[in-house]
Amino acid sequence: MTPLNQITSNLTSTIKIFAKSKRQIFLILLLQFAFLAILAWSSIEILPRIPEAALQMGDVLTQQSQSLQPEDAYKLEEMLGQNEQFMQALQQTVKALLTLVAIIAASWIILIMPCWYLAHTSVKKTPIKVLFRLFGLGIFWSIVLGVIFVIYSIASGSTQTLLPLSSSGMTTTIMIVVLAVVVYVSHVTFAAADQKFKKMFSICITHAKTTVPAVLINTLLIFVAGSFGVLWWFDNPTVALVLLICLLFPVCAFTRMHLIQACQKH
């Protein structure tokens, strides 16, 4: 079967599966809505704590930058680390951000991993142990992302402030590429969670002819569906929320089934 025929076959099969998986889709939509609600609540509760501290950091950063000659830019990190006002504001910002990230990560693992399991059960009969494997994968990839961020901060020279306040274009480019690879591999492992551990990761390479197109198509579908909500968000948040629930949520459910179906075709 040619790659184009394989892509068409996967999409056709997924549409049929999606059409008959009403119970799973309903549960997936509920879980995704719960995740969105927690995301909105945590953002409303925590994000307002950040702007004041961020403004203080910005003022100090501007003052310190202006006092340095271009050839002494490498000293900025050390100077900021010795500035009490900046470090206090930084601690407040980091604490708020870490709290927000922890809540989002925990709710993502608890609520979105079952969405993947329900998607698996739509494609074929799946034992409950796959759900626990998905929880493990969710924790694993959350840790991987945290480690990547720390490495990026260190590579950016942000050993004292933790946050990557300045970074070279090359470092940022490498970071983006690494994140793209992690997103691809993590989603394929979620989709292949019913396979043996080693095979979950090997499918990323050995069956790239089906998984890569599936991920690209899924990304396009999510982008198109999500763009409607984003475009309406500033004019009418209520309409944007309805569009997200009615368009983006079902598309997310579909894309999980699509990637799982692609992983089965090997």
C-alpha positions in Angstrom: 0.0 0.0 0.0 1.4 3.4 -1.0 1.8 6.1 1.8 -1.0 8.1 0.4 -3.3 5.1 0.3 -2.3 4.3 3.9 -3.1 7.8 5.0 -6.5 7.7 3.4 -7.2 4.2 4.8 -6.3 5.4 8.3 -8.5 8.5 8.1 -11.4 6.5 6.7 -11.1 3.8 9.4 -10.9 6.4 12.1 -14.0 8.2 10.8 -15.9 5.0 11.1 -14.6 4.3 14.5 -15.4 7.8 15.7 -18.9 7.6 14.4 -19.7 4.5 16.4 -17.9 5.4 19.6 -20.6 7.7 21.1 -20.1 6.5 24.7 -16.4 6.9 24.6 -16.6 10.3 22.9 -19.1 11.5 25.5 -16.8 10.5 28.4 -13.8 12.0 26.6 -15.6 15.3 26.2 -16.5 15.4 29.9 -12.9 14.7 30.9 -11.6 17.4 28.5 -14.1 19.9 29.9 -13.0 19.1 33.4 -9.4 19.7 32.4 -10.3 23.0 30.8 -12.2 24.0 33.9 -9.2 23.3 36.1 -6.9 25.1 33.7 -9.2 28.2 33.8 -9.6 28.1 37.5 -5.9 27.7 38.3 -5.0 30.5 35.8 -7.5 32.9 37.3 -6.3 32.1 40.8 -2.5 32.1 40.2 -1.7 34.3 37.2 -2.8 37.6 38.8 0.0 37.1 41.3 2.7 37.3 38.6 2.3 40.7 36.8 3.5 42.9 39.7 6.5 40.7 40.4 7.3 40.4 36.7 7.2 44.2 36.3 9.7 44.6 39.2 11.9 42.1 37.5 11.6 43.9 34.2 12.5 47.3 35.8 15.6 45.8 37.5 16.6 43.9 34.3 16.3 47.1 32.2 18.4 49.2 34.7 21.1 46.5 35.0 21.2 46.1 31.2 21.6 49.8 30.6 24.5 50.0 33.0 26.5 47.3 31.1 28.6 47.6 28.0 27.8 45.1 25.2 31.0 43.2 25.8 30.1 42.8 29.5 26.6 41.3 28.8 27.8 38.0 30.3 27.9 39.7 33.7 24.1 40.4 33.7 23.2 37.0 35.3 25.6 37.5 38.2 24.4 41.1 38.8 20.8 40.0 38.8 21.6 37.2 41.3 23.0 39.8 43.7 20.1 42.1 43.4 17.8 41.5 46.4 14.7 43.2 44.8 15.1 41.1 41.7 15.6 37.8 43.5 12.5 38.4 45.7 10.4 39.2 42.7 11.9 36.1 40.9 11.0 33.8 43.8 7.4 35.0 43.8 7.2 34.5 40.0 8.8 31.1 40.1 6.7 29.9 43.0 3.5 31.0 41.2 4.6 29.4 37.9 5.6 26.2 39.5 2.3 26.0 41.3 0.4 26.6 38.1 2.6 24.0 36.2 2.1 21.4 38.9 -1.7 21.8 38.9 -1.8 21.6 35.1 0.5 18.6 34.9 -1.4 16.7 37.6 -4.8 17.4 36.0 -3.4 16.5 32.6 -2.2 13.2 33.8 -5.4 12.4 35.8 -7.9 13.6 33.2 -6.2 13.4 29.8 -4.6 10.0 30.1 -8.0 8.3 30.6 -9.0 10.1 27.3 -6.3 8.2 25.6 -7.5 4.9 27.2 -11.0 5.6 26.1 -9.7 6.2 22.6 -7.9 2.9 22.7 -11.1 1.1 23.7 -12.8 2.7 20.7 -10.2 1.2 18.3 -10.1 -2.3 19.9 -10.7 -4.1 23.1 -8.1 -2.8 25.6 -7.2 -4.2 29.1 -7.4 -1.8 32.1 -3.6 -2.2 32.6 -3.1 0.1 29.6 -4.7 2.9 31.6 -2.1 2.5 34.4 0.6 2.4 31.7 -0.7 5.7 30.4 -0.6 7.2 33.8 3.1 6.1 34.0 3.8 7.6 30.6 2.2 10.9 31.6 4.4 11.1 34.7 7.5 10.1 32.7 7.0 12.7 29.9 6.1 15.4 32.5 9.5 14.8 34.1 11.2 14.8 30.7 9.8 18.2 29.9 10.9 19.5 33.3 14.4 18.3 32.7 14.5 19.8 29.2 13.5 23.2 30.7 16.2 23.0 33.3 18.8 22.1 30.7 17.6 25.0 28.5 17.9 27.4 31.4 21.5 26.2 32.1 22.4 26.4 28.4 21.0 29.9 28.4 23.4 30.8 31.2 20.5 31.1 33.7 22.0 29.2 36.6 21.1 31.7 39.3 17.7 33.0 38.1 16.5 29.6 36.7 14.3 31.4 34.1 15.9 31.7 30.7 16.0 35.5 30.6 18.3 35.6 27.6 19.3 32.9 25.1 21.1 32.6 21.8 19.1 31.9 18.7 20.9 28.6 18.3 20.0 27.4 21.8 16.3 28.4 21.3 16.2 26.7 17.9 17.7 23.5 19.4 15.1 23.7 22.2 12.2 24.0 19.7 13.5 21.0 17.8 13.9 18.9 20.9 10.4 19.8 22.1 9.0 18.9 18.7 10.7 15.5 18.9 9.4 15.0 22.5 5.9 15.9 21.5 6.0 13.4 18.6 7.5 10.5 20.5 5.3 11.1 23.6 2.1 11.1 21.5 3.1 7.9 19.6 3.8 6.2 22.9 0.4 7.2 24.2 -1.1 5.8 21.0 0.9 2.6 21.2 0.5 2.1 25.0 -1.1 -1.3 24.4 2.2 -2.5 23.0 5.3 -3.7 24.9 7.4 -1.0 26.3 10.3 -1.3 23.8 7.9 -1.4 20.9 6.1 1.8 22.0 9.3 3.7 21.3 10.5 1.7 18.3 7.2 2.4 16.5 8.2 6.1 16.4 11.0 5.2 13.9 10.1 1.8 12.3 6.6 2.9 11.4 7.2 6.6 10.8 5.6 6.4 7.4 2.2 6.1 9.1 2.8 7.9 12.4 4.5 11.0 11.1 1.7 11.8 8.6 -0.9 11.0 11.3 0.8 13.5 13.7 1.0 16.2 11.0 -2.6 15.7 10.0 -3.7 15.8 13.7 -1.7 19.0 14.3 -3.4 20.7 11.3 -6.9 19.5 12.4 -6.3 20.8 16.0 -4.9 24.1 14.7 -7.9 24.7 12.4 -10.4 23.8 15.0 -8.7 25.8 17.8 -8.2 28.9 15.6 -12.0 29.5 15.6 -12.1 29.8 19.4 -8.9 31.9 19.5 -10.3 34.4 16.9 -13.5 34.9 18.9 -11.8 35.0 22.3 -11.3 38.7 22.6 -14.6 39.7 21.0 -16.8 37.2 22.7 -15.3 34.7 25.2 -18.6 32.9 25.5 -18.8 32.2 21.8 -15.1 31.2 21.9 -15.8 28.7 24.7 -18.7 27.2 22.8 -16.6 26.8 19.7 -13.8 25.2 21.6 -16.2 22.7 23.2 -18.1 22.0 20.0 -15.2 22.0 17.6 -11.8 21.5 19.3 -12.9 18.9 21.9 -14.3 16.4 19.3 -11.4 17.0 17.1 -9.0 16.2 19.9 -10.9 12.9 20.5 -10.7 12.1 16.8 -7.0 12.8 16.6 -6.2 10.4 19.4 -8.2 7.6 17.7 -6.5 8.5 14.4 -3.0 8.2 15.8 -3.9 4.9 17.6 -5.3 3.6 14.3 -2.1 4.6 12.6 0.0 2.7 15.1 -2.1 -0.4 14.6 -1.3 -0.3 10.8 2.1 -1.9 10.9 
